[in-house]
Amino acid sequence: MVPADYVAERIAARYGHPARVAHLYLFRLKPDSDLTAIVPSVETVLTAWVDEGSGLGPTSAARAIEQCQAVYGVELKTSRPTTPLERRRQMARSVLFTVEQPDVDSIEVQLMSRALAFSPKGDRAAHEVWHRSGEGWYSAYQPHADQ
């Protein structure tokens, strides 16, 4: 497996937690793509994964975008969801990321996680560097180093 693909799969596995309650739309974009959009354009997507309550799984870019846009377009009737589906949609997130390998010993990930409706956590941007080791690749991400 190409190192960049390995790292992309590790990022997807990180978001594929079985206890996830909210809907999730995860998109790996082409290098140097714009991460500011909430829903990406189909031309920029390399790989897509969706979790709408049955676990995170790969899907076509067009289908993932369609599903993400449908949730993004839903107007919440109240600030307090009344059904589990409304709750999952209210907490839904779109995660866009790129994976680039600037040299043979490192891989850089740019990631933007955004709420589709509302989230007390807000948006999250991350820059993560992965390094080669004798046993494969590892993340050198330190969340508090960005602050």
trRosetta pair geometry for C-beta under 8 A, 3 or more apart (Angstrom, degrees):
i j d omega theta_ij theta_ji phi_ij phi_ji
1 5 5.2 -122 178 86 96 116
1 6 5.0 116 114 -64 123 92
1 9 7.8 -32 177 3 151 142
2 5 4.4 82 64 8 90 109
2 6 7.1 -157 90 -11 44 85
3 6 5.4 -52 -148 32 35 116
3 7 6.5 32 157 -17 68 102
3 101 6.1 92 85 -94 117 141
3 107 6.0 -155 137 -61 111 134
3 132 7.6 -48 -127 -86 145 100
3 137 6.1 124 -153 -59 99 142
4 7 5.8 -52 -150 36 33 110
4 8 6.4 37 150 -21 65 105
4 99 4.6 141 -165 128 92 118
4 100 7.2 7 -119 -114 127 13
4 101 5.2 -107 -64 -32 106 112
4 107 5.9 174 -97 -134 66 128
5 8 5.5 -51 -147 35 35 114
5 9 6.4 36 153 -19 65 103
6 9 5.8 -56 -153 36 30 111
6 10 6.5 30 149 -20 64 105
6 136 7.5 -135 161 -170 151 108
6 137 6.1 128 107 26 128 137
7 10 5.5 -53 -149 35 35 114
7 11 6.5 39 151 -22 66 100
7 99 5.3 157 90 -143 118 135
7 107 5.0 -157 -38 119 162 154
7 109 6.5 -148 154 -63 126 118
7 130 5.3 -144 -112 4 129 165
7 137 6.2 -78 -74 123 92 155
8 11 5.7 -50 -151 32 33 113
8 12 6.6 33 150 -16 64 104
8 28 5.0 27 -147 -108 125 150
8 46 7.9 -75 -135 94 159 128
8 47 6.5 98 160 46 139 144
8 97 7.8 168 -124 98 80 117
8 99 5.0 -105 -66 -15 93 155
9 12 5.6 -52 -149 38 35 112
9 13 6.3 38 151 -22 66 104
10 13 5.5 -49 -145 35 33 114
10 14 6.5 42 151 -26 62 100
10 137 7.7 -136 -16 91 155 115
10 139 7.6 -169 131 -43 140 115
11 14 5.6 -50 -155 27 32 116
11 15 6.9 18 152 -6 63 105
11 26 7.9 171 126 -173 98 130
11 28 7.7 123 74 -86 135 105
11 97 6.1 -119 167 82 159 163
11 99 7.6 -148 -7 -70 142 120
11 109 6.5 168 -78 -143 136 150
11 111 7.3 -168 -150 -90 133 133
12 15 6.0 -65 -153 44 34 102
12 16 6.0 38 150 -32 68 113
12 26 6.1 137 -115 125 80 152
12 28 7.9 -56 -57 -44 107 115
12 47 8.0 -67 -65 123 137 128
12 49 5.3 118 -140 -18 116 159
12 56 6.6 -179 179 141 87 135
13 16 5.4 -56 -140 31 33 118
14 17 7.9 -14 163 -42 37 90
15 20 7.8 43 170 -80 64 146
15 24 6.1 -180 167 168 116 154
15 26 5.5 142 91 -83 158 144
15 49 7.5 135 87 89 124 137
15 51 7.9 -160 139 -2 96 137
15 56 6.1 119 109 -93 87 163
15 95 6.4 -144 -106 42 155 164
16 20 7.7 -96 -165 -14 25 136
16 49 7.5 -69 -78 161 102 149
16 51 7.2 166 -122 -65 63 137
16 55 6.9 38 -164 -173 94 78
16 56 3.7 -117 -112 47 85 132
17 20 5.0 120 77 -44 86 91
18 55 6.5 -15 -116 -107 73 95
20 24 6.3 -43 176 -16 149 129
20 51 5.9 35 94 134 145 150
20 56 7.4 61 26 -40 153 100
21 87 7.3 -42 153 124 117 109
21 88 6.1 -133 152 -102 71 84
21 91 6.7 28 99 76 97 150
22 88 5.5 160 -128 -153 38 61
22 91 3.5 -108 -100 110 119 105
22 92 5.4 -176 178 -84 98 36
22 93 6.1 63 126 -3 135 91
23 50 7.9 -13 -173 -172 90 82
23 51 6.5 178 -152 95 48 68
23 52 5.0 13 -124 -113 104 63
23 53 7.2 -35 -89 -34 78 76
23 71 5.9 -146 90 -110 152 162
23 88 5.2 88 -28 155 85 97
23 89 6.2 20 8 -95 129 47
23 91 7.5 136 26 82 66 73
23 92 3.9 -11 65 -110 100 101
23 93 7.6 175 91 26 60 55
23 116 7.8 -33 81 24 110 143
24 49 7.8 -5 114 109 101 93
24 50 7.2 165 89 -156 63 40
24 51 4.4 20 47 48 98 106
24 56 6.4 -32 78 -95 126 104
24 92 7.1 -164 -71 -152 34 67
24 93 5.5 -4 -117 62 73 90
24 95 6.8 0 -169 3 96 113
25 39 7.9 -6 114 -113 151 78
25 48 7.5 -17 -172 -165 78 102
25 49 7.9 163 -157 85 36 55
25 50 5.7 -1 -110 -111 67 78
25 64 5.7 138 -153 -179 98 95
25 67 6.6 176 -98 95 120 100
25 68 3.9 81 -132 -90 173 112
25 71 7.6 -174 -28 40 129 135
25 92 7.3 36 -4 177 97 104
25 93 7.3 -160 33 99 71 50
25 94 4.9 -18 70 -113 107 70
25 95 7.1 168 86 24 53 67
25 116 7.8 71 20 -60 120 133
26 48 6.9 149 85 -159 60 53
26 49 4.3 -7 62 59 111 98
26 50 7.4 -159 26 -73 76 35
26 51 7.9 40 -6 0 106 95
26 56 6.9 25 11 -150 134 122
26 95 4.8 -10 -113 66 71 108
26 97 7.8 -13 -168 13 85 106
27 40 5.2 -169 135 16 164 136
27 45 5.2 -76 -159 -119 109 104
27 47 7.5 160 -156 86 46 52
27 48 5.2 -10 -106 -107 72 83
27 61 7.5 75 -131 -131 103 86
27 64 6.7 156 -83 125 94 141
27 94 7.4 1 5 -175 111 86
27 95 7.0 170 26 89 67 57
27 96 5.0 -15 69 -110 105 68
27 97 7.4 156 86 25 57 62
28 45 7.2 93 71 -159 53 66
28 46 4.8 -60 105 63 97 103
28 47 4.3 19 42 52 118 93
28 48 7.4 -140 24 -68 71 42
28 97 6.0 -34 -111 75 60 84
28 98 7.3 113 -166 -106 65 34
28 99 6.6 -19 -154 1 112 107
29 33 3.7 -100 149 52 130 154
29 35 7.2 -163 31 -87 150 76
29 40 6.0 -153 -91 -131 118 158
29 44 4.8 -3 -148 150 103 100
29 45 6.1 -56 -103 -99 63 44
29 46 6.5 129 -152 2 12 91
29 96 5.7 22 -21 -172 124 97
29 97 6.9 170 18 79 86 29
29 98 5.2 -52 72 -80 90 84
30 33 5.0 110 63 -48 73 114
30 44 5.4 -116 19 -158 99 63
30 45 7.9 -66 -21 -31 80 6
30 46 5.8 130 -68 -47 61 103
30 98 7.1 -12 101 -122 25 105
31 98 5.4 112 -113 -174 44 122
31 99 7.5 -81 -81 73 85 41
31 100 4.6 89 -122 -86 120 106
32 98 7.1 138 -10 -149 25 162
32 100 7.9 70 -36 -75 70 138
33 40 7.2 24 162 -140 137 128
33 44 4.4 110 -132 -165 135 123
33 96 7.6 -115 105 172 121 120
33 98 5.8 169 36 -78 94 123
34 37 6.1 76 109 -10 105 98
34 44 7.6 -75 37 -122 74 163
35 96 4.9 176 -140 100 79 122
35 97 7.5 40 -118 -96 123 31
35 98 7.1 -107 -67 -12 114 104
35 110 6.1 -130 -41 131 153 112
35 111 7.6 170 -150 -167 146 13
35 112 4.1 136 160 0 114 133
35 125 7.7 111 118 -124 136 99
36 112 7.2 -98 -85 -176 33 175
37 40 5.4 124 86 -92 129 50
37 41 7.4 32 88 -21 176 74
37 96 7.2 87 69 -49 79 162
38 68 8.0 -176 135 159 82 116
38 72 6.2 132 122 -122 129 140
38 94 5.2 106 -180 51 68 151
38 114 5.3 -109 -119 96 82 141
38 116 6.6 124 176 -110 125 66
39 65 6.0 101 -178 -150 104 80
39 68 5.1 158 -115 116 103 120
39 69 5.3 66 -132 -76 164 79
39 72 5.9 -102 -45 -9 123 161
39 94 6.4 -102 -79 -129 55 158
40 44 5.1 -110 176 72 118 119
40 45 5.6 132 100 -61 132 96
40 65 6.9 -100 69 -102 69 109
40 96 5.8 128 -52 -111 120 126
41 44 5.2 83 65 6 83 104
41 45 7.7 -155 93 -17 44 90
41 65 7.9 40 -148 -123 19 148
42 45 5.9 -56 -151 23 39 114
42 61 5.1 121 -145 127 78 118
42 62 5.5 23 -120 -85 133 71
42 65 5.8 -91 -76 -9 85 160
45 48 5.6 7 -178 -53 133 105
45 61 3.8 148 94 -133 137 126
45 64 7.4 173 -159 67 159 127
45 65 7.2 -134 -26 -52 154 113
46 61 8.0 129 51 -77 10 127
47 58 6.8 -55 -172 -134 98 106
47 61 7.7 -126 -140 -72 9 92
48 58 7.0 109 83 -156 52 63
48 59 5.5 -57 101 71 101 77
48 60 6.8 14 52 121 123 19
48 61 4.8 142 -15 -100 130 52
48 63 7.6 170 94 68 141 79
48 64 3.5 -137 161 6 142 161
48 65 7.5 -90 -112 -34 159 72
49 56 5.1 35 159 -180 123 95
49 57 6.3 175 -152 89 85 20
49 58 5.4 -51 -97 -92 77 46
49 59 6.7 119 -126 15 28 82
49 64 7.2 57 49 -109 14 139
50 56 7.2 176 88 -141 22 59
50 57 6.7 -29 60 62 67 70
50 59 5.0 -9 9 13 111 138
50 63 7.5 -96 -16 119 146 96
50 64 5.1 -161 -55 -116 111 87
50 67 5.7 42 -132 78 147 154
50 68 7.8 -130 -109 -52 107 86
51 54 7.2 -156 -150 56 64 52
51 55 6.0 -91 -124 141 100 16
51 56 4.1 -45 -60 -80 116 65
51 57 7.3 119 -81 9 68 65
52 67 6.8 -104 -57 -176 134 135
52 88 7.6 99 -161 144 60 137
53 88 6.4 -9 -69 -144 103 166
54 57 7.5 -28 100 -2 95 123
59 63 4.8 -101 158 85 116 123
59 64 5.0 141 84 -57 113 93
59 67 7.9 27 103 8 160 139
60 63 4.4 86 61 10 91 105
60 64 6.8 -162 87 -7 45 87
61 64 5.9 -59 -146 39 29 109
61 65 6.2 27 158 -18 65 109
62 65 5.9 -57 -147 38 28 110
62 66 6.3 31 153 -22 63 108
63 66 5.6 -53 -147 35 31 114
63 67 6.4 27 156 -15 65 106
64 67 5.9 -56 -147 39 30 108
64 68 6.1 30 155 -19 65 110
65 68 5.7 -55 -142 39 30 112
65 69 6.1 30 158 -19 65 108
66 69 6.0 -56 -146 37 25 109
66 70 6.5 29 153 -24 61 106
67 70 5.7 -52 -150 30 31 115
67 71 6.8 23 155 -11 64 103
68 71 6.1 -59 -153 38 31 104
68 72 6.1 30 151 -19 67 112
68 94 5.7 79 -155 -101 126 112
68 116 7.2 -148 -167 -102 76 137
69 72 5.4 -55 -139 41 33 113
69 73 5.9 29 160 -19 66 112
70 73 6.0 -61 -146 39 24 108
70 74 7.0 37 151 -38 59 98
71 74 5.7 -41 -155 9 37 117
71 89 5.4 -155 -148 -142 100 92
71 92 4.9 -65 157 107 144 174
71 116 5.3 33 119 138 105 158
71 117 7.6 -94 157 -37 88 106
72 92 8.0 -122 -67 100 59 133
72 94 7.4 9 -72 -42 118 133
72 116 4.7 -108 -92 -161 71 106
72 117 7.7 -163 -125 -59 43 70
74 89 5.8 -31 75 174 150 141
74 117 7.3 -40 78 -83 93 125
76 79 7.3 88 123 -93 127 32
76 81 7.2 -73 -149 -83 117 83
76 86 6.9 108 -132 -164 93 101
76 89 7.5 172 -86 107 98 110
76 90 5.9 65 -100 -97 142 97
76 117 5.8 89 -32 -166 125 135
76 118 7.3 -52 8 -3 158 118
78 81 7.1 167 76 -81 96 28
78 82 6.8 63 45 -29 136 100
79 118 7.9 42 -146 -15 74 175
81 86 3.5 175 -152 114 106 106
81 87 4.2 179 89 -69 151 62
81 89 7.7 150 -112 55 137 87
81 90 5.1 -132 -51 -11 128 141
82 86 6.0 41 42 41 57 152
83 86 4.7 98 54 6 79 101
83 87 7.0 -140 96 -6 43 87
84 87 5.4 -54 -148 35 35 115
84 88 6.3 34 155 -18 68 103
85 88 5.8 -53 -147 36 32 109
85 89 6.3 28 155 -15 65 108
86 89 5.8 -58 -146 41 31 109
86 90 6.1 34 155 -25 66 107
87 90 5.7 -53 -145 33 28 112
87 91 6.5 9 160 -2 62 110
88 91 6.2 -69 -148 47 28 98
88 92 6.7 58 147 -62 63 85
89 92 5.3 -18 -152 -23 38 120
89 116 7.6 -81 -177 87 65 124
89 117 6.4 64 140 -15 74 147
90 117 5.0 -96 -140 86 47 141
90 118 5.6 -22 -176 48 87 98
91 115 7.6 -75 -157 -136 37 100
91 117 7.7 -41 -32 53 17 107
91 118 7.7 -47 -83 78 44 68
91 119 6.2 91 -139 -99 60 91
92 115 7.3 106 81 -161 54 60
92 116 4.3 -25 95 34 104 127
92 117 6.3 72 42 4 94 99
93 113 5.6 4 -180 -174 128 92
93 114 6.6 151 -156 77 76 35
93 115 5.9 -49 -101 -100 74 44
93 116 6.5 -156 -97 -14 19 88
93 119 7.0 42 -82 -66 96 152
94 113 7.5 166 85 -152 44 48
94 114 5.3 -18 61 63 91 90
94 116 5.7 99 -21 -69 98 95
95 111 6.7 -6 -173 -169 96 99
95 112 7.2 170 -151 87 51 47
95 113 4.6 -9 -105 -104 89 79
95 114 7.7 168 -83 20 43 61
96 111 7.3 163 87 -152 48 51
96 112 5.1 -5 58 58 93 95
96 114 7.9 4 7 9 97 105
97 109 5.8 2 -176 -173 119 96
97 110 6.4 169 -151 86 65 51
97 111 4.1 -10 -101 -103 107 78
97 112 7.3 176 -77 21 60 58
98 109 7.0 168 82 -149 51 50
98 110 4.9 8 47 50 97 98
99 107 6.2 1 -171 177 91 113
99 108 7.5 161 -152 83 44 47
99 109 5.5 -12 -101 -100 71 80
100 107 7.0 163 85 -160 37 65
100 108 5.1 -16 64 61 90 94
100 110 8.0 21 7 -2 107 99
101 104 7.6 44 167 -98 115 27
101 106 7.2 157 -150 94 64 50
101 107 4.9 -33 -96 -104 77 79
101 108 7.7 171 -89 17 27 71
102 106 6.2 -15 52 84 94 103
102 107 8.0 162 14 -112 70 29
102 108 6.2 36 -13 -4 109 117
103 106 5.7 40 57 36 90 90
104 132 7.2 -16 138 -19 69 151
105 131 6.3 5 160 -153 82 75
105 132 4.7 -100 -142 22 62 115
106 129 5.9 -19 -164 -170 113 100
106 130 6.6 146 -159 78 57 55
106 131 5.6 -22 -101 -101 76 63
106 132 7.3 -101 -61 -8 40 84
107 129 7.3 148 77 -160 48 51
107 130 4.2 -11 58 58 99 109
107 137 6.8 7 18 -151 128 139
108 127 7.0 -17 -167 -170 98 86
108 128 7.3 148 -159 81 50 51
108 129 5.7 -21 -103 -104 70 70
108 130 7.7 -155 -70 21 25 76
109 126 7.4 2 109 109 98 97
109 127 7.3 157 84 -158 59 39
109 128 4.2 -11 59 61 108 101
109 129 7.7 -160 22 -73 76 26
109 130 6.9 60 -15 -17 107 104
110 125 7.9 -17 -172 -169 78 89
110 126 7.6 164 -156 87 37 55
110 127 5.9 -9 -105 -107 67 73
111 124 7.7 -8 115 113 98 90
111 125 7.0 158 88 -157 59 44
111 126 4.5 -6 59 57 106 96
111 127 7.8 -172 23 -75 75 30
111 128 6.8 21 0 1 117 111
112 123 7.0 -7 -171 -176 85 107
112 124 7.3 163 -154 86 42 53
112 125 5.2 -8 -104 -105 76 76
112 126 8.0 -172 -73 22 37 66
113 123 6.6 165 87 -159 59 57
113 124 4.3 1 54 55 106 99
113 125 7.9 -160 25 -70 68 34
113 126 7.9 26 -2 0 102 105
114 123 4.8 -3 -107 -115 74 99
114 124 7.9 -156 -67 29 46 60
115 118 6.0 -39 157 139 142 5
115 119 3.5 -157 -89 1 137 115
115 121 7.4 145 -59 65 116 85
115 122 7.0 -87 -10 -141 121 19
115 123 6.9 -109 4 -72 81 66
119 122 6.2 -156 93 -41 97 20
121 124 7.1 -27 146 -42 106 112
126 141 7.0 22 179 -143 120 130
126 143 7.7 -45 -121 -115 115 76
126 146 7.3 -109 -126 -54 62 158
127 146 7.1 139 36 -100 92 119
128 139 5.8 -24 -179 -151 117 109
128 140 7.7 149 -173 60 69 61
128 141 4.1 -27 -128 -79 95 118
129 139 7.6 128 82 -156 41 60
129 140 5.0 -28 84 56 91 110
129 141 7.1 156 36 -67 57 63
130 137 4.9 30 165 176 120 111
130 138 6.6 169 -154 84 78 27
130 139 5.3 -44 -98 -94 80 56
130 140 6.9 167 -106 6 25 81
131 137 7.0 163 81 -151 31 68
131 138 6.1 -23 59 61 79 79
131 140 5.6 51 -8 -33 110 121
132 136 7.7 -119 -147 147 60 24
132 137 6.0 -41 -101 -97 49 71
133 136 6.3 2 58 61 89 45
133 137 7.0 154 16 -104 83 19
133 138 5.5 26 -11 1 130 112
142 145 3.8 66 91 -13 111 121
142 146 7.9 170 92 -19 71 74
143 146 6.8 -52 -174 16 39 108
144 147 5.6 -44 -164 21 58 116
